[in-house]
Amino acid sequence: MAAWLALAIGLALSIGLWQFFNNHFANRAQEQFANRAEAARNVLLSRMDAYTQVLRGGAALFAASTAVSREEWHDYVASLNLADSLPGIQGTGFAEMVPAAQLQEHLAAVRAAGFPDYRIHPPGERALYASILYLEPFSGRNLQAFGYDMYADPVRREAMQRACDTGRPALSGKTTLVQETSTDVQPGFLIYLPVYRGGRTPNGVDERRAALRGFVYSPFRSDDMMRSIFATDLADTGIELFDGSISAGNLLYASGTPSGDARHVVVHPIEIAGRQWLARFSSTRAFETANFSAEPDLILIGGLALSLMLFSVISINARHRQRLYAAATRLAQTRDEFRTLVENIPGVVFRCEIEAPWVVMHVSQNIAALTGATPDEFTSGHASFGDFILPEDRQRIESAIEAAYQQHTAYEVEYRMRARDGRIHWVSERGRIYVTEDGSALWLDGVIIDVTERKAAEDAIRNLAFVDTLTHLPNRRFLLDRLRQGLAGSRRHGRHGALLFVDLDHFKQVNDTYGHEAGDKLLCEVARRLKQCVREGDTVARLGGDEFVVLLEELGDNGGEACEKGALIAEKIRSAINAPFELGDARHTCTPSIGVTGYGPGDESAEALLRRADAAMYCAKASGRNRCEAIDGAEG
């Protein structure tokens, strides 16, 4: 009787343990798959944000220049090296808004610029056109888009109107790009960013519509873009991307034929540029096989064997040892498989203490490439994250962790790490605090990703908005900022300075006689001579065309002294520019008209100071050119 009772108890325990571990491994596989889907979603969001930043740089280029030429647009896009840094983008372009009343003038201007066959298509009379004027790379499929009126398509028009009214990027619905041919036709979509006249975003909707100049935009072929994003990831995960609701008509991309019996399915809504996508991730046979565990079955069999061992102590004792050995081997194998999975995740996976200096309990092999220290040095206590984090960034990390603990959420923070070889890396850390049921914080689990290249790309895009692409001098926006700083310094210290407005006389003759390439060479040489004539701390800027401005700070304690010194420097500049220029095989002499004005604590507006220098320059032109004229500034 006792033997049968023991057998019954053993059977009940075995079935219970089998169910428990079966559920445990199923939940662990679901969690791993959910984490993988979340990581893929974040990768997609990061890439789409990077594409949007490219458009912001393009809009900044238009805001910084009164007229962006086709060559400048080509140079801007080429400098981004998108084929390597952001693969998957079909092109980057600009569409100009053309009212019907200006259509013929627009056609004549583009044809005169070297495109005699240019036309707007599809044909038809409309009140407003949005013609694709620039699109880089200007080759292959993209040639078909030249002159296409995107405003004629309802799907594109909706996104363009939304971008115009909000002043923010707008993602279009699913559509077929005009670049598509009869072969390899893919679903597509576009991202638009409005460009307003005057270089700023008006406040109201009506003002934005009235000031709309056009759109910088990028078209995307869905299959090409998604393959570039997940070229090396998601080999064992299926992904379907839908525009809006999940339906066959809204399908943007599918990595393969969807499986109707996938064991793990995760759906993520993704908000991009004012429009929602749904990403459905499905596990494949490869994922399910890799995460299958025979341990629950082994435990069940072991339990049954253990129950039978009561009938024969000696034989069951030997069998019991064999089962334990098999189970231990399988557990070790599962552990090794999990470690392999962690090491294959991009970035550094870690577990560490919550408080600085964040002593490490576990860290993946990628930490060596980031810091120069091995994982063993971290886990042994010879190194910690705090040893490599820049001191000025530590407070930001501590605040992010503390906020996440208080709000019971994950945290994400960017900071800098200095490796042992001295190199600085920008990293993005995302993690979560492991908290017990009673609210005690035990450790941090997270991942660190190196974002140094992304930070460098963002800096390069911002720099394009403040530097003249031809002469590499500061542009108008940068100059106005320096003027405001100079006026603020003058009011603070009581020192006076001067502003020189330099305009080249008869510059148009250079372009007409020698060509625009020679004109550009002359402008670059003028920029070089201007910088040689002033102090290292002075500012030389190009406003556009043949107009330059020189800001001379701290020339004296009163306006007269500052204006007198400014006039002397202006004469030095005039003499330098009068020297002959070598333009290829030609030798050309150029003269400047220079306006000089002083400024002091009494000047309030950078724009007014610039206008005063401009007026002085026109006095120089009216007096016969090749001379300097001064207008006294505020005494303050």
C-alpha positions, 0 to 999 in steps of 0.5 A: 500500500505504501509503495502504491501511495508513493507511486501516486505521489511521485506521478502527481509531482512529476506531472506538476513539474512537467507542466511548470517547466513546460510553461517556464520554457514557453514563457522564456521563449516568448520573452526572448521573441518579444525582446527581439521584436522590440529591438527590431522595432527600435532599429526601424525607428532609429533608421527612419529618424536618421532618414528624417534628419537627412531631410532636416539638413536639406531644409536647413540648406534651403533656409540658409540660402536664398537660392539653392542650385542643382549643383549645391543640392548634388554636393549636399546629398553626395557629402552625406554618402547615404549609400554607405551611411543610410542604405535603403533610401531611394533618393533625396530631392526637392519639389517646388510648388508652382501655381498655375499662373507661374507654370510657363515661367517655371517651364521656361526657367528650367528649360533654359537651365539645360533641360530643353525637354523638361515638362510637368507630368502627368499632363492636365491643367491644375491650380497648383503643381508640386514638380520634382525639380532636384532628385539625387542620385539623378540617374537610373530609376530616379530620372523618371521622377524628374518633373513629376507633379506629386500634388496630382496624386491624392496619397502624396498630396495628403502627406504634403498638406499635412507637412505644410500645415504642421511644419513637421515631417509627414509620412505618406500612405502606401503608394507606387513610386513613379520610379517603378518600371514593369519589373520588380514593382514594390510598394513605396512611400515618401517622407516630406518636410516643408520648406518655407520662404524666409528660412523659418516656419510661420506660426499659423496654418494660413501663414504656412500655406502662404509661405510654402516654397516646396518640399524636401523629400525622400522616396522609399521602395519598401522591400529595398529599404527593409532589406537594408535595415534587417540585412543581417538581423531577423534571420529566424523571424518573419516581419510584415509591415502594414500601413495602418490596419492589418490587411492585404491591401495595406501590406508594405513589406513581408520578409517571406510567406507568412506562416499561419501557425507561428507559435510566437506573434508580436504586433508593434504600432510604430508612429513615424512622421505623423502616420502609424504603421503596424509591424507584425513579427512571427517566429519561424521554424528555425526560431522555434526549433532553436528555443525548443527544450526537451527538459520538461519531457525529461523531467516527466520521464525522470519523475516516473522513473523515480516513482518506480525506483521505490520498487527496486532501490538498487536498480532505480538508484542507478537509473536515477543517477543517469537521469540527473546526469542527462538533465545537468548536461541539457541544462548546461547546453541550454546555458551555453546556447543562451550565452551564444544568443546574448553575445550575438546581440549588437552592442554590449549586454550587461548586468551591474550594480545600481549605484556608481561606479556600477560594478559589473556582474555579467557583460558580453564580449563586445565590451572589449571593443568599446573600452579596451578592457576584457569581460573578465576584468569587469566581472573580477572587479578590476574594472567598472563602467565608472572607470570609463564614463566621462565625469561630466556625464555621470550625473546624467546617468544617475538621474536617468536611473533614479527616474526609472526606479521611481517610475518603474520604467526602463531608462535610456540615456546617451553619454560618452566613454573614454577607452583605454586607447584614449578614444571617446565613444558616444554610446546609447544605454537602455536598461531596466532595474530588476526589482523584487516583489517587496520593491527592493532594487537588486541590479541593472540589466541593459544594453549599450550601443556605440552611436559615435558614427550617428553623432558625427553624422548629425554634427555634419548635417548641422554644420551644413546649415551654417557654412557657405559650401563654396568658400567655407566661410560662415554664412548669413545665419552664422554671421547674424549670430556672431553680430548679436554676440558682438553687440552683447559683448560691447554692451557688457564691456563698453568696447567698440567695434566695426563692421565692413560690408564688401561688394565686388565691382562688376563681378557679373562680368567675370562670370560672363567673360570667363564662366561660372567656374572662374567666378567661383575661383575668384570668390574663393580667392577673395575669401582667402585674402579677406582672412589674411587681412584681419585678426585671427579672432575676427569674423569673415562671412559670405552673405551670398553672391559677391557680398562679404562681411567682416566683423571687427570686435574690440577696436577701441573705447569709443566709436571714433577710434573704432571707425578709424581703425575699421577704415584702415583695415578696409583700405588694407582689404581694398589694396589686397583685392586690387592685386591681380587674380589668376583665373586659369589662363586669364589674369583679371583685376577686381576692385571692391566697394567697401562700407564701414560702420562702427558699433558700440553699446548703443546698438541694439539690432544686428540687422540694423547694423548690417543695413547700416554697413550695406548703406555705406557700401552703396555710398562707396559705389555711388562715389565711383567704386573701388573705395571705402566709405564710412557711416558713424555708428551709435556712440552708446 
